Amino acid sequence: MRILVACPAFPPAYSYGGTPMTAFGLAKGLQDLGQEVLVLTTDANGREDLPETPGRLTTFSGVPVIYHHRWGKNPYFWAPGLAGNLKRLASCFDLALVRGNWSYINLAASRTLSGAVPVFLYPEGTFDPWAFRHHRAKKVLYWHLVENRNYRQAAAIIALTGSEAQQVKRMGIPGPVEVIPNGVFLSDFAETAFPRTSTDIYQGKRRGDRRVVLYLGRIHLKKGIDTLVAALKIIPREERPLLVIAGHGDRWYENKIKNQVLDLQLTEDVLFTGMVTGAEKFRLLKSSDLLILASRSEGLPHAVLEGMAARKPVIITPACNLPEVEERQAGFVIPEDAAMLAGVIRRLAADPRLREKMGENGYNLVQDRFTWEAVAAKTLELAHRLRRN
């Protein structure tokens, strides 16, 4: 099958968190199953542009991709060249996977691909109530003027979780909704995949037997990092782990968190690493003791899947939409409450056997449900089923 992937951002656009990596993961998974894949995306990387030459066919980790210049620095991802290539190439493909809610990408795909090729749309958490309330007036207007029509023309809507499937239905979208999650490549987390080095990645802050709690992802209000820092302050100093905040994002929120750390006198207990990718990210996952995500809004957080794939117990909130974590005893699912977070962190930090057991349970959960091989196979099965109908 010939598959076209359209998305606002694609690696190495790491400033957008996990969404570019999920677009890559599915494209690579489909390619590994013998499908012909081409990615059309923009050169956007937050406030910067990627160095890739716009309009030229290139590859990222073996996946063919064409980057198109995004005009301006706004988050709408307006790239006229991408729309032109969508129109030119539509007849060459059997299926289009489009990830671009609230952006020009969905509009361009709807206008150019409708009737030419079946389109699968991916909300990716944008219909979550907390997320929808953010800039609600603009989203409601855009929904009625543009996005609603895009969804009604789609051959299928791909929800990442059962919760998201319900959110799609509440939006009044009549088309078929299929739950297909994101995944990881387990080969990335094999013991031999982690580089060995003597470099002190903790800058001397991990002393003796001190535990490490890792936050990995975009620094954004919805991630609840402020609650995590507040929880750290509650933990007695002699038990307090090192909190590593790995990522970057909204400057005002990052400054807010750094000021909170100063105000609570936690500078020796918190390490900001900035964005981490590749080998550095895997080293952090390997050497941490647990991963935590106290989010207020998510689709399906890629960082949590990575944490479990690295055999780490995870602490998450219900907004992460992963009840399987609790069902399979891979960690804890608790409300976004500083006191409760502090208690669970203390429990895990003090119990190495529990951490090991939950880490193994998490790895098995990912192996059973969240690999890109399985996600790609389910995507193909849906495409073939719709074609038969």
C-alpha positions as a Python dict, from the first residue, in 0.01 Angstrom:
ca = {
    (1, 'M'): (0, 0, 0),
    (2, 'R'): (121, 351, -83),
    (3, 'I'): (72, 577, 219),
    (4, 'L'): (100, 956, 239),
    (5, 'V'): (166, 1113, 581),
    (6, 'A'): (92, 1484, 633),
    (7, 'C'): (182, 1655, 959),
    (8, 'P'): (278, 2004, 1083),
    (9, 'A'): (613, 1900, 1229),
    (10, 'F'): (846, 1605, 1188),
    (11, 'P'): (1182, 1518, 1342),
    (12, 'P'): (1419, 1676, 1407),
    (13, 'A'): (1155, 1933, 1518),
    (14, 'Y'): (1191, 1827, 1881),
    (15, 'S'): (1061, 2153, 2026),
    (16, 'Y'): (705, 2022, 1977),
    (17, 'G'): (750, 1736, 2221),
    (18, 'G'): (629, 1388, 2133),
    (19, 'T'): (396, 1462, 1841),
    (20, 'P'): (666, 1474, 1569),
    (21, 'M'): (811, 1150, 1704),
    (22, 'T'): (474, 975, 1692),
    (23, 'A'): (432, 1080, 1329),
    (24, 'F'): (775, 935, 1257),
    (25, 'G'): (709, 620, 1459),
    (26, 'L'): (399, 522, 1265),
    (27, 'A'): (560, 608, 930),
    (28, 'K'): (862, 396, 1016),
    (29, 'G'): (644, 114, 1148),
    (30, 'L'): (446, 106, 824),
    (31, 'Q'): (764, 115, 621),
    (32, 'D'): (903, -178, 821),
    (33, 'L'): (591, -375, 723),
    (34, 'G'): (678, -325, 356),
    (35, 'Q'): (455, -27, 280),
    (36, 'E'): (561, 264, 58),
    (37, 'V'): (556, 580, 273),
    (38, 'L'): (615, 949, 201),
    (39, 'V'): (593, 1225, 461),
    (40, 'L'): (494, 1582, 373),
    (41, 'T'): (558, 1830, 654),
    (42, 'T'): (687, 2180, 730),
    (43, 'D'): (1027, 2308, 837),
    (44, 'A'): (881, 2445, 1162),
    (45, 'N'): (1070, 2390, 1486),
    (46, 'G'): (904, 2621, 1734),
    (47, 'R'): (1031, 2973, 1681),
    (48, 'E'): (1301, 2848, 1446),
    (49, 'D'): (1312, 2677, 1107),
    (50, 'L'): (1476, 2343, 1047),
    (51, 'P'): (1789, 2355, 828),
    (52, 'E'): (1643, 2110, 575),
    (53, 'T'): (1602, 2245, 223),
    (54, 'P'): (1231, 2312, 156),
    (55, 'G'): (1076, 2114, -129),
    (56, 'R'): (1358, 1862, -164),
    (57, 'L'): (1307, 1490, -109),
    (58, 'T'): (1525, 1370, 177),
    (59, 'T'): (1507, 1108, 451),
    (60, 'F'): (1495, 1098, 829),
    (61, 'S'): (1617, 768, 973),
    (62, 'G'): (1530, 603, 644),
    (63, 'V'): (1180, 751, 607),
    (64, 'P'): (1133, 961, 288),
    (65, 'V'): (1021, 1314, 374),
    (66, 'I'): (972, 1648, 203),
    (67, 'Y'): (990, 1955, 427),
    (68, 'H'): (804, 2271, 315),
    (69, 'H'): (872, 2624, 429),
    (70, 'R'): (632, 2752, 693),
    (71, 'W'): (551, 3117, 633),
    (72, 'G'): (590, 3321, 949),
    (73, 'K'): (639, 3181, 1298),
    (74, 'N'): (274, 3134, 1395),
    (75, 'P'): (140, 2794, 1512),
    (76, 'Y'): (-102, 2762, 1218),
    (77, 'F'): (175, 2605, 1003),
    (78, 'W'): (76, 2780, 681),
    (79, 'A'): (287, 2619, 407),
    (80, 'P'): (147, 2672, 55),
    (81, 'G'): (412, 2444, -94),
    (82, 'L'): (280, 2153, 110),
    (83, 'A'): (-73, 2203, -23),
    (84, 'G'): (67, 2206, -378),
    (85, 'N'): (244, 1874, -326),
    (86, 'L'): (-65, 1721, -164),
    (87, 'K'): (-265, 1807, -474),
    (88, 'R'): (5, 1691, -712),
    (89, 'L'): (66, 1357, -538),
    (90, 'A'): (-285, 1263, -422),
    (91, 'S'): (-351, 1023, -709),
    (92, 'C'): (-25, 838, -638),
    (93, 'F'): (-133, 709, -297),
    (94, 'D'): (-390, 468, -151),
    (95, 'L'): (-422, 626, 195),
    (96, 'A'): (-341, 956, 369),
    (97, 'L'): (-267, 983, 742),
    (98, 'V'): (-315, 1345, 847),
    (99, 'R'): (-211, 1491, 1183),
    (100, 'G'): (-288, 1862, 1199),
    (101, 'N'): (-577, 1968, 1422),
    (102, 'W'): (-632, 2346, 1441),
    (103, 'S'): (-372, 2392, 1168),
    (104, 'Y'): (-341, 2455, 795),
    (105, 'I'): (-247, 2090, 745),
    (106, 'N'): (-598, 1954, 804),
    (107, 'L'): (-750, 2223, 585),
    (108, 'A'): (-504, 2165, 301),
    (109, 'A'): (-557, 1788, 316),
    (110, 'S'): (-936, 1825, 319),
    (111, 'R'): (-931, 2055, 16),
    (112, 'T'): (-684, 1858, -193),
    (113, 'L'): (-736, 1493, -96),
    (114, 'S'): (-1113, 1472, -54),
    (115, 'G'): (-1249, 1225, -310),
    (116, 'A'): (-901, 1136, -432),
    (117, 'V'): (-773, 921, -145),
    (118, 'P'): (-914, 804, 192),
    (119, 'V'): (-801, 1030, 478),
    (120, 'F'): (-748, 927, 841),
    (121, 'L'): (-749, 1222, 1085),
    (122, 'Y'): (-578, 1221, 1425),
    (123, 'P'): (-714, 1456, 1699),
    (124, 'E'): (-411, 1376, 1925),
    (125, 'G'): (-568, 1508, 2245),
    (126, 'T'): (-701, 1836, 2105),
    (127, 'F'): (-1063, 1753, 2197),
    (128, 'D'): (-974, 1696, 2561),
    (129, 'P'): (-1194, 1931, 2773),
    (130, 'W'): (-896, 2105, 2938),
    (131, 'A'): (-723, 2157, 2602),
    (132, 'F'): (-1042, 2273, 2432),
    (133, 'R'): (-1096, 2540, 2699),
    (134, 'H'): (-753, 2687, 2615),
    (135, 'H'): (-826, 2966, 2362),
    (136, 'R'): (-1182, 2830, 2356),
    (137, 'A'): (-1340, 3119, 2163),
    (138, 'K'): (-1099, 3082, 1870),
    (139, 'K'): (-1136, 2705, 1867),
    (140, 'V'): (-1515, 2713, 1871),
    (141, 'L'): (-1517, 2959, 1580),
    (142, 'Y'): (-1259, 2759, 1384),
    (143, 'W'): (-1446, 2437, 1452),
    (144, 'H'): (-1769, 2567, 1303),
    (145, 'L'): (-1602, 2740, 1009),
    (146, 'V'): (-1333, 2489, 912),
    (147, 'E'): (-1241, 2189, 1125),
    (148, 'N'): (-1590, 2039, 1150),
    (149, 'R'): (-1603, 2000, 773),
    (150, 'N'): (-1255, 1846, 766),
    (151, 'Y'): (-1366, 1576, 1007),
    (152, 'R'): (-1691, 1506, 828),
    (153, 'Q'): (-1500, 1438, 506),
    (154, 'A'): (-1252, 1199, 670),
    (155, 'A'): (-1272, 827, 598),
    (156, 'A'): (-1195, 754, 963),
    (157, 'I'): (-1091, 931, 1283),
    (158, 'I'): (-812, 766, 1480),
    (159, 'A'): (-852, 810, 1856),
    (160, 'L'): (-548, 728, 2066),
    (161, 'T'): (-754, 605, 2361),
    (162, 'G'): (-1109, 504, 2448),
    (163, 'S'): (-1145, 835, 2630),
    (164, 'E'): (-1054, 1026, 2316),
    (165, 'A'): (-1304, 821, 2113),
    (166, 'Q'): (-1577, 946, 2347),
    (167, 'Q'): (-1451, 1305, 2307),
    (168, 'V'): (-1475, 1271, 1928),
    (169, 'K'): (-1832, 1148, 1952),
    (170, 'R'): (-1925, 1437, 2182),
    (171, 'M'): (-1807, 1673, 1907),
    (172, 'G'): (-2090, 1535, 1691),
    (173, 'I'): (-1865, 1377, 1430),
    (174, 'P'): (-2058, 1103, 1246),
    (175, 'G'): (-1767, 922, 1080),
    (176, 'P'): (-1618, 593, 1200),
    (177, 'V'): (-1388, 624, 1503),
    (178, 'E'): (-1118, 364, 1563),
    (179, 'V'): (-897, 342, 1872),
    (180, 'I'): (-535, 291, 1768),
    (181, 'P'): (-270, 405, 2020),
    (182, 'N'): (80, 536, 1972),
    (183, 'G'): (378, 311, 2029),
    (184, 'V'): (752, 275, 2074),
    (185, 'F'): (1026, 69, 1913),
    (186, 'L'): (1133, -169, 2188),
    (187, 'S'): (1466, -222, 2015),
    (188, 'D'): (1554, 136, 2115),
    (189, 'F'): (1535, 29, 2480),
    (190, 'A'): (1742, -288, 2468),
    (191, 'E'): (2029, -295, 2716),
    (192, 'T'): (2281, -272, 2434),
    (193, 'A'): (2110, 42, 2298),
    (194, 'F'): (2211, 255, 2597),
    (195, 'P'): (2555, 411, 2555),
    (196, 'R'): (2800, 363, 2838),
    (197, 'T'): (2977, 677, 2955),
    (198, 'S'): (3137, 817, 3268),
    (199, 'T'): (3000, 1167, 3211),
    (200, 'D'): (2808, 1303, 3512),
    (201, 'I'): (2471, 1379, 3354),
    (202, 'Y'): (2341, 1491, 3694),
    (203, 'Q'): (2605, 1762, 3739),
    (204, 'G'): (2697, 1630, 4082),
    (205, 'K'): (2345, 1658, 4223),
    (206, 'R'): (2293, 1281, 4249),
    (207, 'R'): (2500, 1201, 4555),
    (208, 'G'): (2525, 866, 4729),
    (209, 'D'): (2204, 666, 4718),
    (210, 'R'): (1983, 955, 4618),
    (211, 'R'): (1687, 854, 4399),
    (212, 'V'): (1606, 1030, 4069),
    (213, 'V'): (1255, 1129, 3957),
    (214, 'L'): (1238, 1214, 3586),
    (215, 'Y'): (999, 1445, 3407),
    (216, 'L'): (1044, 1410, 3031),
    (217, 'G'): (852, 1625, 2786),
    (218, 'R'): (747, 1969, 2679),
    (219, 'I'): (742, 2240, 2944),
    (220, 'H'): (383, 2358, 2926),
    (221, 'L'): (110, 2460, 3168),
    (222, 'K'): (-93, 2147, 3091),
    (223, 'K'): (190, 1922, 3210),
    (224, 'G'): (142, 2008, 3580),
    (225, 'I'): (511, 2054, 3654),
    (226, 'D'): (424, 2319, 3915),
    (227, 'T'): (234, 2054, 4112),
    (228, 'L'): (530, 1818, 4086),
    (229, 'V'): (767, 2083, 4227),
    (230, 'A'): (521, 2154, 4510),
    (231, 'A'): (513, 1781, 4588),
    (232, 'L'): (892, 1771, 4607),
    (233, 'K'): (891, 2040, 4877),
    (234, 'I'): (656, 1829, 5092),
    (235, 'I'): (902, 1537, 5101),
    (236, 'P'): (1137, 1557, 5404),
    (237, 'R'): (1482, 1680, 5304),
    (238, 'E'): (1656, 1359, 5410),
    (239, 'E'): (1428, 1157, 5178),
    (240, 'R'): (1403, 1406, 4895),
    (241, 'P'): (1496, 1269, 4552),
    (242, 'L'): (1651, 1467, 4272),
    (243, 'L'): (1387, 1591, 4028),
    (244, 'V'): (1517, 1608, 3671),
    (245, 'I'): (1309, 1823, 3435),
    (246, 'A'): (1413, 1731, 3083),
    (247, 'G'): (1258, 1939, 2806),
    (248, 'H'): (1178, 2292, 2700),
    (249, 'G'): (878, 2480, 2570),
    (250, 'D'): (678, 2784, 2679),
    (251, 'R'): (923, 3042, 2813),
    (252, 'W'): (680, 3207, 3054),
    (253, 'Y'): (590, 2874, 3213),
    (254, 'E'): (950, 2759, 3230),
    (255, 'N'): (1039, 3086, 3405),
    (256, 'K'): (747, 3032, 3641),
    (257, 'I'): (875, 2688, 3735),
    (258, 'K'): (1231, 2812, 3785),
    (259, 'N'): (1105, 3092, 4009),
    (260, 'Q'): (897, 2841, 4203),
    (261, 'V'): (1209, 2629, 4257),
    (262, 'L'): (1393, 2937, 4388),
    (263, 'D'): (1107, 3045, 4614),
    (264, 'L'): (1080, 2696, 4766),
    (265, 'Q'): (1459, 2673, 4810),
    (266, 'L'): (1485, 2360, 4596),
    (267, 'T'): (1778, 2457, 4374),
    (268, 'E'): (1985, 2160, 4496),
    (269, 'D'): (1692, 1925, 4442),
    (270, 'V'): (1592, 2016, 4085),
    (271, 'L'): (1796, 1986, 3767),
    (272, 'F'): (1684, 2149, 3439),
    (273, 'T'): (1855, 1978, 3148),
    (274, 'G'): (1680, 2147, 2857),
    (275, 'M'): (1569, 1938, 2560),
    (276, 'V'): (1720, 1589, 2552),
    (277, 'T'): (1712, 1359, 2249),
    (278, 'G'): (1876, 1045, 2122),
    (279, 'A'): (2147, 892, 2338),
    (280, 'E'): (2118, 1156, 2610),
    (281, 'K'): (1747, 1086, 2653),
    (282, 'F'): (1804, 712, 2677),
    (283, 'R'): (2078, 764, 2936),
    (284, 'L'): (1841, 968, 3149),
    (285, 'L'): (1569, 705, 3121),
    (286, 'K'): (1813, 426, 3202),
    (287, 'S'): (1964, 595, 3507),
    (288, 'S'): (1646, 738, 3661),
    (289, 'D'): (1441, 552, 3922),
    (290, 'L'): (1091, 650, 3811),
    (291, 'L'): (911, 871, 3562),
    (292, 'I'): (630, 1107, 3654),
    (293, 'L'): (376, 1303, 3451),
    (294, 'A'): (120, 1505, 3648),
    (295, 'S'): (-63, 1628, 3338),
    (296, 'R'): (-391, 1818, 3322),
    (297, 'S'): (-451, 1727, 2957),
    (298, 'E'): (-306, 1463, 2724),
    (299, 'G'): (-385, 1249, 2424),
    (300, 'L'): (-156, 953, 2487),
    (301, 'P'): (177, 1072, 2635),
    (302, 'H'): (473, 928, 2451),
    (303, 'A'): (705, 990, 2746),
    (304, 'V'): (507, 748, 2963),
    (305, 'L'): (536, 474, 2701),
    (306, 'E'): (911, 542, 2683),
    (307, 'G'): (941, 526, 3061),
    (308, 'M'): (770, 187, 3073),
    (309, 'A'): (974, 61, 2777),
    (310, 'A'): (1285, 152, 2981),
    (311, 'R'): (1144, -61, 3267),
    (312, 'K'): (1073, 234, 3496),
    (313, 'P'): (765, 262, 3720),
    (314, 'V'): (549, 558, 3627),
    (315, 'I'): (331, 798, 3826),
    (316, 'I'): (62, 961, 3614),
    (317, 'T'): (-269, 1143, 3645),
    (318, 'P'): (-603, 1026, 3499),
    (319, 'A'): (-561, 1291, 3226),
    (320, 'C'): (-284, 1076, 3077),
    (321, 'N'): (-555, 833, 2960),
    (322, 'L'): (-361, 522, 3054),
    (323, 'P'): (-573, 326, 3304),
    (324, 'E'): (-372, 21, 3194),
    (325, 'V'): (-87, 147, 3416),
    (326, 'E'): (-294, 75, 3725),
    (327, 'E'): (-461, -235, 3582),
    (328, 'R'): (-124, -395, 3505),
    (329, 'Q'): (47, -261, 3821),
    (330, 'A'): (305, -69, 3620),
    (331, 'G'): (281, 238, 3842),
    (332, 'F'): (25, 466, 4003),
    (333, 'V'): (-260, 670, 3859),
    (334, 'I'): (-349, 946, 4106),
    (335, 'P'): (-514, 1290, 4098),
    (336, 'E'): (-307, 1601, 4037),
    (337, 'D'): (-252, 1665, 4408),
    (338, 'A'): (85, 1763, 4555),
    (339, 'A'): (38, 1577, 4885),
    (340, 'M'): (-68, 1255, 4711),
    (341, 'L'): (219, 1282, 4464),
    (342, 'A'): (465, 1330, 4749),
    (343, 'G'): (337, 1020, 4927),
    (344, 'V'): (362, 796, 4621),
    (345, 'I'): (708, 927, 4531),
    (346, 'R'): (828, 848, 4885),
    (347, 'R'): (683, 498, 4865),
    (348, 'L'): (851, 415, 4535),
    (349, 'A'): (1181, 581, 4628),
    (350, 'A'): (1204, 366, 4942),
    (351, 'D'): (1114, 32, 4781),
    (352, 'P'): (1355, -99, 4514),
    (353, 'R'): (1168, -430, 4481),
    (354, 'L'): (842, -248, 4405),
    (355, 'R'): (1019, -30, 4148),
    (356, 'E'): (1166, -335, 3979),
    (357, 'K'): (835, -523, 3974),
    (358, 'M'): (640, -227, 3837),
    (359, 'G'): (913, -161, 3581),
    (360, 'E'): (886, -516, 3448),
    (361, 'N'): (506, -494, 3443),
    (362, 'G'): (530, -170, 3242),
    (363, 'Y'): (768, -323, 2991),
    (364, 'N'): (532, -618, 2943),
    (365, 'L'): (239, -380, 2897),
    (366, 'V'): (422, -192, 2620),
    (367, 'Q'): (524, -519, 2459),
    (368, 'D'): (162, -635, 2458),
    (369, 'R'): (-13, -318, 2338),
    (370, 'F'): (213, -27, 2248),
    (371, 'T'): (472, -121, 1987),
    (372, 'W'): (487, 56, 1653),
    (373, 'E'): (476, -281, 1479),
    (374, 'A'): (135, -354, 1633),
    (375, 'V'): (10, 1, 1573),
    (376, 'A'): (113, -9, 1206),
    (377, 'A'): (-52, -348, 1158),
    (378, 'K'): (-378, -225, 1311),
    (379, 'T'): (-370, 85, 1088),
    (380, 'L'): (-330, -130, 778),
    (381, 'E'): (-607, -364, 891),
    (382, 'L'): (-847, -70, 925),
    (383, 'A'): (-748, 66, 583),
    (384, 'H'): (-812, -270, 415),
    (385, 'R'): (-1143, -315, 599),
    (386, 'L'): (-1269, 26, 488),
    (387, 'R'): (-1165, -44, 128),
    (388, 'R'): (-1364, -370, 130),
    (389, 'N'): (-1668, -181, 254),
}
